[in-house]
Amino acid sequence: LDRFFLTGEKGFAELLPSTGYGPIKGRTHKGELNQPEPTHQTVQMDEMAQIIFEDKKPLVPVNGEEGLKDMKIIDAIYLAVKTGKKIDLKA
């Protein structure tokens, strides 16, 4: 299933498909969303090739810090679901 759906107090967003090399299509509470080429996957793959072949410095650090931030967010989501409370990510 290649779908991303996010909902919140002020609306929602859906991407379908959410990954791939074609245009990103989806919708929000404000209407249709059509992202022109290039897509995030294309940009990411191009950057990886430039890092490998041209010794380019990555735009996002690749030292694990971004992954750790993601894991903290995921842990907070699970805790919020379990407790039914908002979780402060700054704590």
N, C-alpha and C positions, 0 to 999 in steps of 0.2 A: 504494500500500500504506500503510495508516494503522495501523501497528503499531510499538510501542516494546518492545524486549526488552533487559534488562540482566542480566548474570550476573556473579557474583563468588565469592569463596572461601566466603562465608557464606550464599549463596542466590541467588535470582533474582527479577526482577519483570517482568511483562508487562502492557502496556496495549493494549487492542484494542476500540474504536479509541483512538488516543492523542491525537487532536485532534478538534475539532468542538464542537457546541453542546449535545449531549445528555449524558447521564450517562457518566462514565468507568467502564469495566468492565475488569477484568483479574484477574490472579492473582499470587501470590508463592509462595515456598517454604512459606509458612505457611498458604496457602489462598486463597480467592476474595477479590477486592477490588471493592467496589461503592461508588463515590463518589456521594453524593447531590448534587443540583443545588445551587448553580450550579457549573459546571465552570470550569476555568482560562481557557478561551477567552472565556466569557461575562464573567467578571470583568475580563479584559484589555480587551475591547471597551467595557464600561461605563466603565472608567477612562479610556480614550482619549477617549470622548465627553465626560466630565467635564472633562478637560484642555482640550479644544477649546472647549466651550460655557460652562463655568463658571470657566475660568482656574484650575483646580485644579492644585496642584503634584503631579507624578508620585511614586508610591511608590518607584520604582526610578529612579536617575539615568539621564537620556537623553543623556549627553554622550559616549558611546562607551566609557566605562570598563568597563561590563558586557560589551559586545561584545568588548573586548580580552581580558577574562578568559576568555570563552568560546573565543576563538581560541587562547589559550595552552593550554587544556585539549585542544582538538582537535589541535593540533600535538604535544602530549605523547602523545596516543593513537597518532598515526601513528608517532612515534618509538619508542614501546614495541612496537608491532607489528613495526616494521622490525628493532629490536635484540633483541627478546625480553626486555627488562629493564624493571623498574619505573622510572618517571620521577618524580623529586621536583619537585612543582609549586612548592615554596617557594624553590627555588634561583633 
